[in-house]
Amino acid sequence: MINNNDLAKAALAKAAAQVEEKLLKLLPKAVDLEQQVIDAMTYALMVGGKRIRPFLVMESANLFGVGKNSALRVAAAVECVHTYSLIHDDLPCMDDDDMRRGQPSVHKKFDEATAVLAGDALLTLAFEILAHEETHSDGRVRCELISYLAKALGVNGMVGGQMFDLLAENQDLDKVRITRLQRMKTGELIIFSGKAGAILGKGEERRRQAIKGYSHDMGLAFQIIDDLLDEEGSTEEIGKTTGKDAAAGKATLVSLSGPEKARMQAEMLINQALRHLDVFGEKAENLRILAKFIINRRR
């Protein structure tokens, strides 16, 4: 019998192959010395990863009857944004990590200046992709995607969350502030990934809220499991340096509550996420498989 993890890995791998093919087509072509930054962008995008966020875009798009090309373009834009955040996150001025996805970080493979520029280029490429009429024929839909993504990445989203994370080292944070930090730094992009399909498909409000609720709860559970892996996993297992949160004095739900209670919290969030999918019936089966995979992942 095929278990849930095998089903999830197969579905993720299929989606990843499609997104990677689209990314290679969307990457710009060089005519001169800018080739190095494009090489760094390509390296960062193609070095591996589960592509959970693009998968979420594509499955959400399926729920709302969105065409494959539109879904793939938005999925590719999301992966550009996520990869930009990883490149910058690994820089010496941020988390100072030499490994990412089991390979040298971009600033180690190339140099710090190239890494900064590659991240910047991927961020701007994401918005270029969303703004193109091939993403959606309705300009209002494209504007909604751009606006929502900008908010997810700004001072009330990823950037603000990263600042919060850097300044929170060696501070006593309670559960409410840790949850807010994690929702900003990680959760907002996951929420956008889920809601993107509803935006593309002009979904009605009740269904929009359902996919947003699923993505919100699944995103928080994802971060808790990530923190558990940082504490309990090995560098070989997860492809990046482990134990860095504890060494830096960063507060997480794991450090605050302990591994057992943190895992219980993650399981509760996954169960909540699954209930949000009831409105979609059998069409949401891959999202149910994804949620169960998240809670059991080891890397």
C-alpha positions in Angstrom: 0.0 0.0 0.0 1.3 3.5 -0.9 1.5 5.7 2.2 0.7 9.4 2.5 4.3 10.5 2.4 4.9 8.6 -0.9 1.8 10.2 -2.4 2.9 13.6 -1.3 6.4 13.2 -2.6 5.1 12.0 -5.9 2.7 14.9 -6.3 5.3 17.4 -5.2 7.9 16.0 -7.6 5.4 16.2 -10.5 4.5 19.8 -9.8 8.2 20.7 -9.2 9.2 19.4 -12.6 6.5 21.5 -14.3 7.5 24.6 -12.3 11.2 24.2 -13.0 10.5 23.8 -16.7 8.5 27.1 -16.6 11.2 28.9 -14.6 13.9 28.0 -17.1 11.7 29.5 -19.9 11.0 32.7 -17.8 14.6 33.4 -16.8 16.2 36.3 -18.7 18.9 35.7 -21.3 22.2 37.5 -21.0 24.1 39.4 -23.8 27.2 40.4 -21.8 28.7 40.5 -18.3 25.3 40.2 -16.6 25.6 36.5 -17.3 27.0 36.0 -13.8 23.9 37.2 -12.0 21.7 35.0 -14.2 23.9 32.0 -13.5 23.5 32.7 -9.7 19.7 33.0 -10.2 19.6 29.7 -12.1 21.8 28.0 -9.5 19.6 29.1 -6.6 16.4 28.1 -8.3 17.6 24.7 -9.6 19.6 23.5 -6.6 16.6 21.6 -5.3 13.7 22.0 -2.8 10.3 20.5 -2.3 8.5 23.4 -4.1 5.7 23.4 -1.5 4.6 27.0 -2.2 4.3 26.5 -6.0 2.5 23.3 -5.3 0.0 25.2 -3.2 -0.5 27.7 -6.0 -1.2 25.0 -8.5 -3.6 23.0 -6.3 -5.4 26.1 -5.3 -5.7 27.1 -8.9 -7.2 23.7 -9.7 -9.9 24.2 -7.0 -11.0 27.4 -8.8 -10.8 26.2 -12.4 -7.8 28.2 -13.4 -5.9 27.3 -16.6 -2.6 25.5 -16.3 -0.4 28.2 -17.9 -1.7 30.9 -15.5 -1.2 28.6 -12.5 2.3 27.8 -13.6 3.3 31.4 -14.1 2.1 32.4 -10.6 3.8 29.3 -9.2 7.0 30.3 -10.8 6.7 33.8 -9.5 6.2 32.5 -6.0 9.3 30.3 -6.3 11.3 33.3 -7.5 10.2 35.2 -4.4 10.9 32.3 -2.0 14.3 31.7 -3.5 15.2 35.4 -3.2 14.3 35.3 0.5 16.6 32.2 1.0 19.5 33.8 -0.8 19.3 36.9 1.4 18.5 34.9 4.5 21.8 33.0 4.1 24.0 36.2 3.8 26.5 36.9 6.5 24.6 40.0 7.6 21.5 37.9 8.2 21.6 34.3 9.3 25.1 33.6 7.9 24.5 30.1 6.6 27.0 28.4 4.2 24.6 25.6 3.2 21.2 25.6 1.6 19.4 22.5 0.3 22.5 20.5 0.8 24.6 22.7 -1.4 26.8 25.8 -0.9 24.7 29.0 -0.4 24.7 31.4 -3.3 27.2 33.8 -1.6 29.6 30.9 -1.1 29.1 29.5 -4.6 29.6 33.0 -6.1 30.2 36.0 -3.8 28.2 38.3 -1.5 27.6 41.0 -4.1 26.4 38.5 -6.7 24.1 36.9 -4.1 22.5 40.3 -3.2 21.9 41.1 -6.9 20.6 37.6 -7.7 18.0 37.9 -4.9 17.0 41.4 -6.1 16.7 40.1 -9.6 14.5 37.2 -8.6 12.2 39.5 -6.6 11.7 41.9 -9.5 11.3 39.0 -12.0 8.4 37.7 -9.9 6.5 41.0 -10.3 7.4 41.1 -14.0 5.8 37.6 -14.4 2.6 38.6 -12.5 2.2 41.8 -14.5 2.3 40.1 -17.9 -1.0 39.5 -19.6 -0.2 35.8 -20.1 -0.7 35.4 -16.4 -4.3 36.6 -16.7 -6.2 38.4 -19.3 -8.0 40.6 -16.7 -5.7 43.5 -15.6 -7.7 43.8 -12.4 -6.7 40.2 -11.4 -3.1 40.9 -12.2 -3.2 44.0 -10.0 -4.8 42.1 -7.2 -2.0 39.5 -7.4 0.7 42.1 -7.4 -0.9 44.1 -4.5 -1.4 41.0 -2.4 2.1 39.7 -3.0 3.6 43.1 -2.2 1.8 43.2 1.1 2.9 39.6 1.9 6.6 40.6 1.3 6.7 44.0 2.9 7.1 45.4 6.5 3.9 43.6 7.6 5.0 40.4 6.0 8.3 38.7 5.1 10.6 41.8 5.5 9.1 42.9 8.7 9.2 39.3 10.0 12.9 39.0 9.2 13.6 42.3 11.0 11.6 41.0 14.0 13.6 37.7 13.9 16.9 39.5 13.9 16.0 41.8 16.8 14.3 39.1 18.8 17.6 37.2 19.5 18.1 36.8 23.2 14.8 38.4 24.0 12.0 36.8 26.0 9.1 36.5 23.5 5.7 35.1 24.5 3.6 32.7 22.4 1.6 35.6 20.8 4.7 37.4 19.6 6.4 34.3 18.3 3.3 33.3 16.4 3.2 36.8 14.9 6.8 36.7 13.9 6.4 33.3 12.2 3.2 34.4 10.4 5.0 37.5 9.0 8.3 35.8 8.1 7.0 32.5 6.7 3.2 32.4 6.8 2.3 35.4 4.6 3.9 34.0 1.5 2.3 30.6 2.1 -1.1 32.4 2.5 -0.5 34.2 -0.8 0.3 30.9 -2.4 -3.0 29.4 -1.3 -5.1 32.4 -2.1 -3.5 33.0 -5.5 -5.7 30.4 -7.1 -8.8 32.0 -5.7 -7.7 35.4 -7.1 -6.9 33.9 -10.5 -10.3 32.1 -10.6 -12.3 35.1 -9.2 -13.5 32.8 -6.4 -16.4 33.8 -4.2 -15.7 35.0 -0.7 -16.6 31.9 1.3 -14.3 29.7 -0.7 -11.5 32.4 -0.7 -11.7 32.4 3.1 -11.6 28.6 3.2 -8.3 28.4 1.2 -6.9 31.3 3.2 -7.7 29.6 6.5 -6.1 26.3 5.3 -3.0 28.1 4.1 -2.7 30.1 7.4 -3.0 27.1 9.6 -0.8 24.9 7.5 1.9 27.7 7.3 2.1 28.0 11.1 2.3 24.2 11.4 5.1 24.2 8.8 7.2 26.6 10.8 6.8 24.7 14.0 7.9 21.5 12.3 10.8 23.5 10.8 11.8 24.6 14.3 11.6 21.0 15.5 13.9 19.9 12.7 16.3 22.6 13.6 16.5 21.3 17.1 16.2 17.6 16.5 17.4 17.0 13.0 20.9 16.8 11.4 22.5 18.9 8.8 22.6 15.8 6.5 18.9 15.3 6.9 17.6 18.8 6.3 20.4 20.2 4.0 21.2 23.2 6.1 23.0 23.9 9.4 21.0 22.8 12.4 20.9 24.1 15.9 21.3 27.7 14.8 18.2 29.0 16.5 19.3 27.8 19.9 22.8 29.0 19.4 21.6 32.5 18.5 19.2 32.6 21.4 16.1 32.8 19.2 12.8 32.1 20.8 10.5 29.6 19.0 7.4 27.7 20.1 9.7 24.7 20.5 12.0 26.5 22.9 9.1 28.1 24.8 6.9 25.0 25.1 9.2 22.1 24.5 9.2 19.7 21.6 6.2 17.6 22.7 3.8 20.5 23.2 5.1 22.2 20.1 4.3 19.1 18.0 0.8 18.9 19.6 0.3 22.5 18.5 1.4 21.7 15.0 -1.0 18.7 14.9 -3.9 20.9 16.1 -3.2 23.5 13.4 -3.1 20.8 10.7 -6.4 19.4 11.9 -7.8 22.9 11.6 -6.4 23.3 8.2 -8.0 20.1 7.0 -11.4 21.2 8.2 -11.2 24.4 6.1 -11.0 22.1 3.0 -14.4 20.5 3.6 -16.1 23.0 1.3 -14.0 21.8 -1.7 -14.8 18.1 -1.4 -12.7 15.6 -3.2 -11.0 18.2 -5.4 -8.8 19.2 -2.4 -7.4 15.7 -1.8 -3.9 16.7 -2.8 -4.0 19.6 -0.2 -5.1 17.1 2.4 -2.1 14.9 1.5 0.2 17.9 1.7 -1.0 18.9 5.2 -0.4 15.4 6.5 3.0 15.3 4.8 4.0 18.6 6.5 3.3 17.2 10.0 5.4 14.1 9.3 8.3 15.5 7.3 11.9 14.9 8.3 13.6 17.4 6.1 
